[in-house]
Amino acid sequence: MTKAVRAWADVAMASALGAYFVYQLAAASRYPPEPALFPRIVGVAGVLLAVAVVVRALAQTAAAGDRLELRRAALAVAAPVGFGLALWLLGYWVASLAALIAFPLLLGFRRMGALVATSAGVTLFFGVVLAYLQVRLPRGLLFERLLGG
Amino acid sequence: MLDNLWLGLITVLAWKHLLFMVAGAFFGLWIGVIPGLGPVMAMAILIPVTFAMDPLSGLLMLASIHAAGTYGGSVSAIMINVPGDPGSAATTFDGYALARQGKVLVALGLSVCASMIGGMVGVVALIAAAQPLAEIALTFGPPEYFALALLGLSVVAAATGGSVFKGLLMGCLGLAVSFIGTDSVLGFARFTFGVIELEAKIDFVPVVIGLFAVSELMMLMVRGGTISESGKLEGSLWDGIRLVFAYPLALLRGIVTGIFVGIVPGIGAVTANLLAYAIERRQARDPSRFGKGAPQGVIGPESANNACVTAAIIPTVTLGVPGSAGAAILLVALTIHGLRPGPALFTGSTDLIYGFFVGLIISQLLFAVMGVLFTRWFAVVTVVPSQVLAPALLVISLVGAYAYQQQPADVVVAILFGLIGFAAQRLRYPVIGLVMGLVLGEMAETAFHQSLQISDGSYRIFVSRPLSASIIALSAGLVLWPIIFRRKGS
């Protein structure tokens, strides 16, 4: 990331946080006095601090960081979101096994035998441990629909 | 006192008690390592098992789980930057930095030794000063609790390095997240965006998993390679253990912080751990070493969380007021067995209560021995290629977030905070401030409203009481000092 990009990213982050505090102040104005009081105080402080950070970010550029490799960064952001969706749709067993095989392949790991064995082992081990701890594993929306109807 | 301790030692050395303590320490250590499944969950799962046991065996097993689970949380915090229990959040900063340098064994040595000493001194404080310390904690009213919350946020904002404004902004964000859900004063649903699940409030376990685990695993995917950047293991466990004694003041400060936080009900090991880190950073001659593998950054937080866990038992057994969630489960176990906390417990059930105290010391030794035995197995994780490790840990972390309360919404929260943590890490916003704000938010708001009710709406109550005024002045000083100092310096 270049200095300029980092500075603008800083501005964007502080602005987003400031916008949330503005929302907090607006929403608190519709609440009764007691539940609204503390959020109002924190909201005002949050807006002021966000403005201070934005001003500083615009005034001075931060030190340059290391370059993000775009493909890896995109995958890093997509991985948790994708797994969350898969868990919701397909359930623990299918989502975990699929994620544990797909993500290493996308990251460039090519030893298929070791990958399949590790993925199956990790999925099975945690499935058994969680079942033993009486955690009801998610079955997935698709399977629940199929089993339900 | 010594006669009672001797009686306690004889009682606790029965085979069945020792067996249950070993089982508890083993179970607690491994559950503590898994993100999301902390010692409190393990204790909650096993509490029905203790119904059929004699009271001392049951209490000792639960206490062993609590001690070992707290240490187990630190193991994953050091190895993979994922605190197994939120009470180890600050251990990630320098523990994980050491792991990335290939010195995971040194970090685990620091952790096991500091945790054991912290826990043992916490037990000694429990034995020696249970009643007077609990009376000090009772002098704290709502204004002092509010001032303490303010102090926690100020210390973190001022001492985490980088911009104080960014630290305070993250603290405010943590407070804002703590407002989401039903408020503690009127039971009014706030900032829920119409989502019913959010009315139950956002728990800090999925938030911590998101901020520390998901975001770091995203960073690991981007970075590639192995956690240990050299791909090798350097140093040994004994190097870490020896290093603890090279920093006796860091150890002492961590223990005092842990005991102080532990005796005040409702604050807990998360605050002790974060506060001890912030104090160490502030005390250091060269704060720039923090976050890069400073031994004090592991010694302070690790001794603090274990000292806190044992000190939290002080108000539990003397006043019946649990100092933490784990202590609350111990209180339930005491009550189930027909034992009432208070002075009568020390006179009427001498063998049980002193057996419990001696057993607590043995449980610290047990988790340390197990920690040493299993360290090599734990350490291997840091030389596994990130292409396999990061996806596997991502799946485990998010499934752990789900397993905590079996709520799919917790997975969404963990992912959301993972993305926030990823952005915050890239832009050098201290995520520790967010966690502190979330942890202290409800306590701060409740104490704020209670104080205003006491004073008929006058804000002077916060500065008219000497203790709260002193704490607030200290907080203001901590925030203003770096701003003025840096401006003069520049």
Interface residues (C-beta under 8 A of the other chain):
Chain A: M1 R6 A9 D10 M13 A14 L17 Y20 F21 Q24 A27 A28 Y31 P32 E34 P35 L37 F38 P39 V42 G43 A45 G46 L49 A50 A52 V53 R56 A62 G65 L68 E69 R72 A73 L75 A76 V77 A79 P80 V81 F83 G84 L87 W88 Y92 S96 A99 L100 A102 F103 P104 L107 G108 F109 A114 L115 T118 S119 V122 T123 F126 V129 L130 L133 Q134 V135 R136 P138
Chain B: I34 L37 M41 I45 S163 F165 K166 L168 L169 C172 L173 L175 A176 F179 D183 V185 L186 F188 R190 F191 V214 L217 M218 M219 M221 V222 G224 P385 S386 Q387 V388 A390 P391 A392 L394 V395 I396 L398 V399 Y402 A403 Q406 P408 V411 V412 A414 I415 G418 L419 F422 A423 A424 R426 L427 R428 Y429 A444 E445 F448 H449
